């Protein structure tokens, strides 16, 4: 992979997947894209500076600086679209099950990305999903 897409959400379970994407990018010398999707449907808007600051705290010295992508809409649709638009070779995302009826009926974001993406997906299970 030369281009890795790491969708990120301001949640602790997303940190592990982001760190894995960073390690892969560093090891492979790949370009790293970090995507944040502002989801429709009542989610509180976040400050882009807050997202950047949190990611920078996670990244260590010498880690590749990400290219930031900001999108609005349904997360799985925006993840698939961003991967195609940037010609990414790999998507690394957190697989987090909330245990809701919605997850059971239509699937989690990770499941929907896996079903819809033509790009290989590495889904990293969150601690609560194990």
C-alpha positions, 0 to 999 in steps of 0.5 A: 500500500502506498496510500492508507486511509484512516477514518477517525472518530473522537472516541477512545476505541478509534485510537488503536486503529489510528495507531495501527494505521500510523505504524503501517504507514511508517513501515511501508513509507506510505502516505497517511490520510486521516478522515473525519466525518461529521455525521448527520443526525444530531451529532455535536459538531467538533472543532477541527483543532480539537481533532487535530490536537488529539491525533497529534498527541497520539502520534509520536515523534517521527510518525508520518504527518497525516493529510487531513480529510474532512467530510459531512454525511454518512460515515461509511459512504464518506469513507468509501468515497474518500478511499476512491477519490484519493486512490487509497490502497488500504483502509484501516478503521476501528470495528466497534459494536455498540450492541444496538438494534441498528447495528444488528439490522444494518451493520456497524460502520466497519461492516458497511465499509467492508461490504461497499469498498473496493479497497481492502479494509483492515478492521481493528476490533475495539476492546469492548468488541473483543 
